[in-house]
Amino acid sequence: MPVALLRDEVRVAFLGRTSTEDQQDPRQSLLRQLGNCKTAIPESWVIVAHFYDVESGRMELEARGHGENYERFAIPVARDGGVADLLDEAPHPGRRFDVVVAESVARVARRAFEGLSIERQLERAEVPLFAANEPITLTGSRAQRILQRRINQSVAEYEVLNTLEQSWGGLCTHVREGWNIGKPPYGYKAKTFRHPNPTKAAKGQTKTRLEPDGVRGETVTQIALWRYHEELGYDTIVERLNADLVKYPPPEPPGKKRARGAWGKTSVYEVLKNPKYTGYQVFNRRASRSRHGKVNDPVKWVWSTEPAHEPLIPKWMYDEMTARRQARRGSRDGNAKNTHPQTNRTYVLRGMVFCGCGRRMFGGERHNAAYYLCWPRNNNRGRPDKHAGHPKTVYLREDALLDAVSRFFADRVFGPQRRETLAADLAGLDHRAARERQAERERLQRVIADVARRQNTILRQAQDGDPDDPFTKALRGTYNDLEAERSAALAATAQLDTADETEPGRPSETDVALLDALPYLAFNLAAAPEPLLRRLFEITQLTVRLHEDSDHVTITIKLPADQLPEITHAAERINQTMTTTQETPAQTAGGACVDAVRAPGEIRTHTGRVLNGSMNRPVTRVNPSCLASEAVRRPRSDVEGVQTVFVASSRRPVTTPRRPIAVGVTRAYREAFVRLVQAVLLRYDCCIRAGGRRDRGPGQRRA
């Protein structure tokens, strides 16, 4: 026992704490705590110093006692500092107090660890800590006092955790029912509803849901369209938005003090990653208190059980953009020169070539030849498990890729025999997988019907039997087994339906007529000027993907119906040295021209294998005045294994979880996903054998 406690007069330091004003009144709370402490201490003890804070008791000990929130309240108690000042003064020889008293250990700290830490520091300085709700005695069993103190500390931590869990459960229930929490995101506004609790409604309390906010809602939908269909980067989207701030009003932060009056890349990023635009209510995306606003893992997000408001971005589109966001991370739009001082050239296929591992391949020059490389070890140092089994380096020659792309455009996009080639591919389309799925679906439907019949029979028998009879109990078990079989059959049927939605479908004659909107042109893309070539590739969203563990690549382009005139213009600019412009097939036939904006369309997939002779042939550089495609003159014997597969047309409303093919610029966000926008997507598989090989670069020997 400290000697100071045996004196006639003992100096006491009051230690108080109260939460912020949203939990209680700090002024009244501190006055009550001080009064209870004065009543509990012996008559010879005198309070000579007051240490208190207005802060949460769950804060870390290092962060305690440094706030100035108390200054906002007219507390009529002279403050000598906070808990940090108390701990600093306690070991000092000239301290002003001998003991410390608080209303309860919960006022010292809400968590037992912080409370014990404060108590231990005071004990080292020979300053006892007392509580007004505990016996203040100088005699008796110290072990008994410690037991009661630890019980009180455990109860204090239990109370705060129990309160937090109940509050959290209420917030989760609030969100799952579709009610909004906090400020509505950009593009939405709050719609007020009467509180469902009559008592709270009588007090004027309300709840809110989200509804689209006019032109701001249209802006959110437009941003998603640009990002998904045109695959634009954040900087390009920002430029388009800032070009017309009246049509695309920028977001305004709370208080409007930090408002820039323009769009930024961060604003676009926040729009595209916010799941509330899918129509669902989402909570706990950020740990606003425990982790200072850091984003939580999506598995911790709380979603409403069903859509609660009108979506501005379809759920399937949001999921796909989220999945491929990492693949586009750090990549800018276009193929302009890098700002690095050592950059001396550009690459026409920059950002369009992908390795089989999913990484975007980057350009490089070796021996005056352009290559596209995948080198995972370069930026995955220290993570040997990343891309395990991947070759050290993968090379693809640019001229070989351009030759394959040129022949594809010349033969199947602008070639005179494209309709005949398409018809031949459609005739050989294999529907065996679809027929097998249909047969399996019919079998499962028979199983479901048989299970339902047997369950009805069991129910009739069970209703007439004694509940305690063993036979009736066995019937109940049999019914449960049948219900499990029925659930499995329904799940299998749902998987078949999903496979039907994702598999290409056979287009109609109207859909095939989309190709007639393009002119007949003959050119060699490999010899075209790079700016014009890049423009054509960007409009058609060219993508080249290398197959894993092979030398084959898949070349994919999109022909959006809304941008067919731009595609035609870009192709004719490449072919501008020709004396006359070819007429479209629709004009040649004398029929009505196809309206490109509303023309029907489909997805088209072409699979072919290019022989060694055609690929190892050196690339011919011809005069721009006679851009004749070598691929057009090449006989059909150079391509074997030709197969064309069609994917179903995108003639579907927004509510169906199937992605539209075309890029569309809408007048209103409500019509963005329901109008019939069509496009044709062509995919071409070929074998690239000229130039770089897997596992070895230019000039390297074969292992």
CORTA-V231437 format. One record per residue. RES is the residue in three letters. OMEGA is omega in degrees with one decimal (NA if undefined). Layout:
res=RES omega=OMEGA
res=RES omega=OMEGA
This chain:
res=MET omega=178.2
res=PRO omega=-179.3
res=VAL omega=-176.8
res=ALA omega=-178.9
res=LEU omega=-179.3
res=LEU omega=179.4
res=ARG omega=179.6
res=ASP omega=-179.1
res=GLU omega=-179.5
res=VAL omega=179.9
res=ARG omega=-174.0
res=VAL omega=172.6
res=ALA omega=178.0
res=PHE omega=177.7
res=LEU omega=-179.5
res=GLY omega=176.9
res=ARG omega=176.3
res=THR omega=179.1
res=SER omega=-179.0
res=THR omega=-172.4
res=GLU omega=178.8
res=ASP omega=177.8
res=GLN omega=-178.8
res=GLN omega=178.0
res=ASP omega=-176.9
res=PRO omega=-177.5
res=ARG omega=-178.7
res=GLN omega=-179.2
res=SER omega=-178.9
res=LEU omega=176.6
res=LEU omega=178.1
res=ARG omega=-180.0
res=GLN omega=179.6
res=LEU omega=178.5
res=GLY omega=178.5
res=ASN omega=178.5
res=CYS omega=178.2
res=LYS omega=179.9
res=THR omega=-173.6
res=ALA omega=-175.0
res=ILE omega=176.1
res=PRO omega=-175.6
res=GLU omega=-177.9
res=SER omega=179.2
res=TRP omega=-176.3
res=VAL omega=176.4
res=ILE omega=-176.1
res=VAL omega=-178.7
res=ALA omega=-177.9
res=HIS omega=176.9
res=PHE omega=179.9
res=TYR omega=-179.5
res=ASP omega=172.6
res=VAL omega=-174.7
res=GLU omega=-179.8
res=SER omega=177.8
res=GLY omega=179.4
res=ARG omega=179.2
res=MET omega=174.6
res=GLU omega=-175.7
res=LEU omega=-180.0
res=GLU omega=-178.6
res=ALA omega=-177.0
res=ARG omega=170.5
res=GLY omega=-178.5
res=HIS omega=-178.7
res=GLY omega=178.7
res=GLU omega=-178.3
res=ASN omega=-178.2
res=TYR omega=-175.5
res=GLU omega=-178.5
res=ARG omega=-176.6
res=PHE omega=179.5
res=ALA omega=-178.2
res=ILE omega=-175.8
res=PRO omega=177.5
res=VAL omega=-179.4
res=ALA omega=-176.8
res=ARG omega=177.2
res=ASP omega=179.1
res=GLY omega=178.1
res=GLY omega=-177.8
res=VAL omega=177.2
res=ALA omega=177.6
res=ASP omega=177.4
res=LEU omega=-179.8
res=LEU omega=177.4
res=ASP omega=-176.8
res=GLU omega=-174.2
res=ALA omega=-178.5
res=PRO omega=-177.3
res=HIS omega=-179.1
res=PRO omega=-178.5
res=GLY omega=-179.3
res=ARG omega=-174.8
res=ARG omega=-173.8
res=PHE omega=178.4
res=ASP omega=178.9
res=VAL omega=177.1
res=VAL omega=179.6
res=VAL omega=176.6
res=ALA omega=179.9
res=GLU omega=177.2
res=SER omega=178.8
res=VAL omega=176.6
res=ALA omega=177.1
res=ARG omega=175.3
res=VAL omega=177.5
res=ALA omega=179.1
res=ARG omega=-179.7
res=ARG omega=-173.9
res=ALA omega=-177.5
res=PHE omega=179.4
res=GLU omega=178.4
res=GLY omega=177.8
res=LEU omega=179.7
res=SER omega=178.0
res=ILE omega=-179.8
res=GLU omega=-179.8
res=ARG omega=178.7
res=GLN omega=177.7
res=LEU omega=178.2
res=GLU omega=178.3
res=ARG omega=177.8
res=ALA omega=-179.3
res=GLU omega=176.4
res=VAL omega=-179.8
res=PRO omega=176.7
res=LEU omega=179.2
res=PHE omega=177.5
res=ALA omega=-176.6
res=ALA omega=179.7
res=ASN omega=175.9
res=GLU omega=178.8
res=PRO omega=177.0
res=ILE omega=-178.0
res=THR omega=178.4
res=LEU omega=178.7
res=THR omega=179.1
res=GLY omega=-175.3
res=SER omega=175.4
res=ARG omega=179.0
res=ALA omega=178.5
res=GLN omega=178.6
res=ARG omega=179.2
res=ILE omega=179.1
res=LEU omega=179.4
res=GLN omega=179.2
res=ARG omega=-178.7
res=ARG omega=176.1
res=ILE omega=179.7
res=ASN omega=178.1
res=GLN omega=178.1
res=SER omega=178.6
res=VAL omega=179.5
res=ALA omega=179.2
res=GLU omega=177.3
res=TYR omega=-178.1
res=GLU omega=-178.1
res=VAL omega=178.7
res=LEU omega=178.7
res=ASN omega=177.7
res=THR omega=179.7
res=LEU omega=180.0
res=GLU omega=178.7
res=GLN omega=177.6
res=SER omega=178.6
res=TRP omega=177.9
res=GLY omega=177.0
res=GLY omega=178.1
res=LEU omega=179.5
res=CYS omega=176.9
res=THR omega=178.0
res=HIS omega=-177.6
res=VAL omega=-178.8
res=ARG omega=175.7
res=GLU omega=173.8
res=GLY omega=-179.8
res=TRP omega=-176.1
res=ASN omega=174.8
res=ILE omega=176.4
res=GLY omega=-178.2
res=LYS omega=176.8
res=PRO omega=178.1
res=PRO omega=178.5
res=TYR omega=-178.4
res=GLY omega=177.8
res=TYR omega=170.5
res=LYS omega=-175.1
res=ALA omega=173.8
res=LYS omega=-172.2
res=THR omega=176.8
res=PHE omega=175.0
res=ARG omega=-178.1
res=HIS omega=-178.5
res=PRO omega=176.5
res=ASN omega=-176.2
res=PRO omega=-179.4
res=THR omega=178.7
res=LYS omega=177.3
res=ALA omega=178.0
res=ALA omega=177.6
res=LYS omega=178.7
res=GLY omega=179.7
res=GLN omega=-176.5
res=THR omega=171.3
res=LYS omega=-175.4
res=THR omega=168.7
res=ARG omega=-177.1
res=LEU omega=172.9
res=GLU omega=-176.8
res=PRO omega=-176.5
res=ASP omega=171.6
res=GLY omega=-173.6
res=VAL omega=176.8
res=ARG omega=174.9
res=GLY omega=176.2
res=GLU omega=-179.9
res=THR omega=178.7
res=VAL omega=179.2
res=THR omega=-180.0
res=GLN omega=177.4
res=ILE omega=179.1
res=ALA omega=178.5
res=LEU omega=178.7
res=TRP omega=-175.9
res=ARG omega=-174.2
res=TYR omega=-172.8
res=HIS omega=-178.2
res=GLU omega=178.8
res=GLU omega=-179.9
res=LEU omega=174.4
res=GLY omega=-177.5
res=TYR omega=-177.7
res=ASP omega=178.6
res=THR omega=177.6
res=ILE omega=179.1
res=VAL omega=179.3
res=GLU omega=179.4
res=ARG omega=-179.6
res=LEU omega=-178.2
res=ASN omega=177.7
res=ALA omega=179.6
res=ASP omega=-177.2
res=LEU omega=175.8
res=VAL omega=178.9
res=LYS omega=-179.5
res=TYR omega=-177.5
res=PRO omega=-178.6
res=PRO omega=178.2
res=PRO omega=179.3
res=GLU omega=180.0
res=PRO omega=177.8
res=PRO omega=-178.4
res=GLY omega=177.3
res=LYS omega=179.9
res=LYS omega=-179.1
res=ARG omega=-177.3
res=ALA omega=179.2
res=ARG omega=-176.3
res=GLY omega=-179.4
res=ALA omega=178.6
res=TRP omega=174.0
res=GLY omega=-179.3
res=LYS omega=178.3
res=THR omega=179.3
res=SER omega=178.4
res=VAL omega=178.9
res=TYR omega=179.8
res=GLU omega=178.4
res=VAL omega=-173.8
res=LEU omega=-178.2
res=LYS omega=-179.0
res=ASN omega=-177.4
res=PRO omega=-180.0
res=LYS omega=179.9
res=TYR omega=177.7
res=THR omega=-178.4
res=GLY omega=178.4
res=TYR omega=173.0
res=GLN omega=-173.7
res=VAL omega=-177.7
res=PHE omega=177.3
res=ASN omega=174.5
res=ARG omega=179.7
res=ARG omega=173.9
res=ALA omega=-170.7
res=SER omega=-177.2
res=ARG omega=-174.4
res=SER omega=-176.8
res=ARG omega=173.4
res=HIS omega=173.1
res=GLY omega=179.4
res=LYS omega=-177.4
res=VAL omega=177.4
res=ASN omega=173.4
res=ASP omega=-178.1
res=PRO omega=179.1
res=VAL omega=179.2
res=LYS omega=-179.8
res=TRP omega=177.8
res=VAL omega=-176.9
res=TRP omega=170.7
res=SER omega=-175.7
res=THR omega=179.6
res=GLU omega=178.9
res=PRO omega=-175.5
res=ALA omega=-179.9
res=HIS omega=-176.4
res=GLU omega=-178.3
res=PRO omega=171.9
res=LEU omega=176.4
res=ILE omega=179.0
res=PRO omega=-177.3
res=LYS omega=-179.0
res=TRP omega=178.8
res=MET omega=177.6
res=TYR omega=-179.3
res=ASP omega=-179.1
res=GLU omega=178.1
res=MET omega=177.6
res=THR omega=-178.3
res=ALA omega=-176.7
res=ARG omega=178.7
res=ARG omega=-179.2
res=GLN omega=-179.6
res=ALA omega=-179.1
res=ARG omega=-175.1
res=ARG omega=176.5
res=GLY omega=-178.2
res=SER omega=179.8
res=ARG omega=177.9
res=ASP omega=175.4
res=GLY omega=178.4
res=ASN omega=176.8
res=ALA omega=-178.3
res=LYS omega=175.2
res=ASN omega=179.9
res=THR omega=179.2
res=HIS omega=-175.3
res=PRO omega=-179.4
res=GLN omega=178.6
res=THR omega=-177.6
res=ASN omega=179.2
res=ARG omega=176.1
res=THR omega=-179.0
res=TYR omega=-172.4
res=VAL omega=-179.0
res=LEU omega=-178.5
res=ARG omega=178.0
res=GLY omega=-177.0
res=MET omega=-176.6
res=VAL omega=-177.7
res=PHE omega=176.3
res=CYS omega=178.4
res=GLY omega=178.2
res=CYS omega=-179.7
res=GLY omega=-179.3
res=ARG omega=175.7
res=ARG omega=-178.4
res=MET omega=-177.7
res=PHE omega=-176.2
res=GLY omega=176.6
res=GLY omega=-176.8
res=GLU omega=178.3
res=ARG omega=176.7
res=HIS omega=176.4
res=ASN omega=177.1
res=ALA omega=-179.1
res=ALA omega=178.5
res=TYR omega=170.3
res=TYR omega=-168.7
res=LEU omega=168.6
res=CYS omega=-175.0
res=TRP omega=-171.6
res=PRO omega=-178.1
res=ARG omega=-176.5
res=ASN omega=-178.4
res=ASN omega=173.9
res=ASN omega=179.6
res=ARG omega=-179.7
res=GLY omega=178.5
res=ARG omega=-177.1
res=PRO omega=179.5
res=ASP omega=179.8
res=LYS omega=-178.3
res=HIS omega=178.8
res=ALA omega=-178.8
res=GLY omega=179.7
res=HIS omega=175.4
res=PRO omega=-178.7
res=LYS omega=179.0
res=THR omega=176.8
res=VAL omega=-178.1
res=TYR omega=171.2
res=LEU omega=179.3
res=ARG omega=-179.2
res=GLU omega=-177.8
res=ASP omega=177.1
res=ALA omega=177.9
res=LEU omega=-179.0
res=LEU omega=178.7
res=ASP omega=179.1
res=ALA omega=179.0
res=VAL omega=-179.8
res=SER omega=-180.0
res=ARG omega=178.4
res=PHE omega=178.1
res=PHE omega=-175.8
res=ALA omega=-175.3
res=ASP omega=-166.7
res=ARG omega=177.7
res=VAL omega=-177.5
res=PHE omega=-177.5
res=GLY omega=-178.6
res=PRO omega=-178.0
res=GLN omega=-174.2
res=ARG omega=179.6
res=ARG omega=179.2
res=GLU omega=178.0
res=THR omega=179.2
res=LEU omega=179.6
res=ALA omega=178.7
res=ALA omega=178.6
res=ASP omega=179.6
res=LEU omega=-179.9
res=ALA omega=-179.9
res=GLY omega=-178.9
res=LEU omega=-175.7
res=ASP omega=178.2
res=HIS omega=-176.6
res=ARG omega=-179.0
res=ALA omega=179.1
res=ALA omega=178.6
res=ARG omega=178.2
res=GLU omega=178.2
res=ARG omega=178.7
res=GLN omega=177.7
res=ALA omega=178.0
res=GLU omega=178.0
res=ARG omega=178.0
res=GLU omega=177.4
res=ARG omega=179.6
res=LEU omega=177.4
res=GLN omega=175.8
res=ARG omega=178.0
res=VAL omega=-179.9
res=ILE omega=179.1
res=ALA omega=179.5
res=ASP omega=178.5
res=VAL omega=179.0
res=ALA omega=178.2
res=ARG omega=179.9
res=ARG omega=177.7
res=GLN omega=178.1
res=ASN omega=177.8
res=THR omega=179.7
res=ILE omega=179.7
res=LEU omega=179.3
res=ARG omega=179.3
res=GLN omega=-178.8
res=ALA omega=179.7
res=GLN omega=-179.0
res=ASP omega=-175.8
res=GLY omega=177.5
res=ASP omega=-178.9
res=PRO omega=-179.1
res=ASP omega=-178.8
res=ASP omega=179.0
res=PRO omega=178.7
res=PHE omega=179.0
res=THR omega=177.8
res=LYS omega=177.4
res=ALA omega=176.2
res=LEU omega=179.7
res=ARG omega=177.4
res=GLY omega=177.6
res=THR omega=178.5
res=TYR omega=179.6
res=ASN omega=177.4
res=ASP omega=177.4
res=LEU omega=178.8
res=GLU omega=176.0
res=ALA omega=177.0
res=GLU omega=178.3
res=ARG omega=178.8
res=SER omega=178.5
res=ALA omega=178.8
res=ALA omega=178.0
res=LEU omega=178.1
res=ALA omega=178.0
res=ALA omega=177.1
res=THR omega=178.2
res=ALA omega=176.6
res=GLN omega=176.6
res=LEU omega=178.1
res=ASP omega=178.0
res=THR omega=178.1
res=ALA omega=177.7
res=ASP omega=-178.7
res=GLU omega=-176.6
res=THR omega=-178.0
res=GLU omega=178.3
res=PRO omega=176.9
res=GLY omega=-177.7
res=ARG omega=-178.3
res=PRO omega=176.7
res=SER omega=178.1
res=GLU omega=178.1
res=THR omega=178.8
res=ASP omega=-178.9
res=VAL omega=-177.8
res=ALA omega=178.5
res=LEU omega=-179.7
res=LEU omega=-178.3
res=ASP omega=177.9
res=ALA omega=179.7
res=LEU omega=-178.8
res=PRO omega=171.7
res=TYR omega=179.7
res=LEU omega=176.5
res=ALA omega=179.4
res=PHE omega=177.0
res=ASN omega=-176.4
res=LEU omega=-178.6
res=ALA omega=-179.1
res=ALA omega=-177.9
res=ALA omega=176.4
res=PRO omega=-174.7
res=GLU omega=-180.0
res=PRO omega=179.4
res=LEU omega=179.4
res=LEU omega=-179.9
res=ARG omega=179.4
res=ARG omega=178.1
res=LEU omega=-180.0
res=PHE omega=-179.6
res=GLU omega=-179.8
res=ILE omega=-178.8
res=THR omega=177.1
res=GLN omega=-179.0
res=LEU omega=176.3
res=THR omega=178.4
res=VAL omega=-179.1
res=ARG omega=177.6
res=LEU omega=177.9
res=HIS omega=179.9
res=GLU omega=177.4
res=ASP omega=175.2
res=SER omega=178.5
res=ASP omega=-178.5
res=HIS omega=174.1
res=VAL omega=175.0
res=THR omega=-179.8
res=ILE omega=-176.6
res=THR omega=173.4
res=ILE omega=176.1
res=LYS omega=175.4
res=LEU omega=180.0
res=PRO omega=-178.0
res=ALA omega=-179.2
res=ASP omega=-175.8
res=GLN omega=176.7
res=LEU omega=176.6
res=PRO omega=179.0
res=GLU omega=177.9
res=ILE omega=178.4
res=THR omega=-179.5
res=HIS omega=179.9
res=ALA omega=179.2
res=ALA omega=-179.2
res=GLU omega=175.2
res=ARG omega=175.1
res=ILE omega=-177.4
res=ASN omega=-170.3
res=GLN omega=-179.5
res=THR omega=178.2
res=MET omega=-173.4
res=THR omega=-178.6
res=THR omega=178.1
res=THR omega=-178.7
res=GLN omega=175.9
res=GLU omega=177.6
res=THR omega=178.4
res=PRO omega=-179.9
res=ALA omega=178.7
res=GLN omega=-180.0
res=THR omega=-179.2
res=ALA omega=179.2
res=GLY omega=179.7
res=GLY omega=178.2
res=ALA omega=179.1
res=CYS omega=178.2
res=VAL omega=176.2
res=ASP omega=-173.9
res=ALA omega=-177.4
res=VAL omega=-178.0
res=ARG omega=-178.1
res=ALA omega=177.1
res=PRO omega=-178.6
res=GLY omega=-176.3
res=GLU omega=174.1
res=ILE omega=-176.2
res=ARG omega=-177.1
res=THR omega=179.2
res=HIS omega=179.2
res=THR omega=-179.9
res=GLY omega=178.4
res=ARG omega=-177.2
res=VAL omega=-176.6
res=LEU omega=-179.5
res=ASN omega=-175.1
res=GLY omega=-177.4
res=SER omega=-175.6
res=MET omega=-179.3
res=ASN omega=177.9
res=ARG omega=-178.3
res=PRO omega=-179.7
res=VAL omega=-177.6
res=THR omega=175.7
res=ARG omega=-175.2
res=VAL omega=178.1
res=ASN omega=179.5
res=PRO omega=-178.7
res=SER omega=178.2
res=CYS omega=-177.0
res=LEU omega=178.8
res=ALA omega=-176.8
res=SER omega=175.7
res=GLU omega=-178.7
res=ALA omega=179.3
res=VAL omega=-178.2
res=ARG omega=-177.0
res=ARG omega=-179.7
res=PRO omega=-178.7
res=ARG omega=-179.3
res=SER omega=179.4
res=ASP omega=-178.1
res=VAL omega=179.5
res=GLU omega=178.9
res=GLY omega=-177.2
res=VAL omega=-180.0
res=GLN omega=178.5
res=THR omega=-179.4
res=VAL omega=-177.9
res=PHE omega=174.5
res=VAL omega=-173.7
res=ALA omega=178.3
res=SER omega=-177.3
res=SER omega=179.8
res=ARG omega=-174.5
res=ARG omega=178.3
res=PRO omega=-175.9
res=VAL omega=-172.7
res=THR omega=180.0
res=THR omega=-176.2
res=PRO omega=177.6
res=ARG omega=-169.9
res=ARG omega=173.6
res=PRO omega=-173.3
res=ILE omega=-171.0
res=ALA omega=169.7
res=VAL omega=-177.7
res=GLY omega=174.1
res=VAL omega=-170.8
res=THR omega=176.2
res=ARG omega=179.6
res=ALA omega=-175.6
res=TYR omega=178.9
res=ARG omega=-179.3
res=GLU omega=-170.4
res=ALA omega=-172.9
res=PHE omega=-178.9
res=VAL omega=178.2
res=ARG omega=-171.7
res=LEU omega=177.0
res=VAL omega=-174.9
res=GLN omega=173.9
res=ALA omega=177.1
res=VAL omega=-179.5
res=LEU omega=-177.9
res=LEU omega=178.6
res=ARG omega=-172.9
res=TYR omega=178.2
res=ASP omega=178.3
res=CYS omega=-178.8
res=CYS omega=178.9
res=ILE omega=-176.5
res=ARG omega=178.3
res=ALA omega=175.6
res=GLY omega=-169.8
res=GLY omega=178.7
res=ARG omega=176.9
res=ARG omega=175.0
res=ASP omega=176.6
res=ARG omega=-178.8
res=GLY omega=179.6
res=PRO omega=178.2
res=GLY omega=179.3
res=GLN omega=-179.8
res=ARG omega=175.7
res=ARG omega=-178.4
res=ALA omega=NA
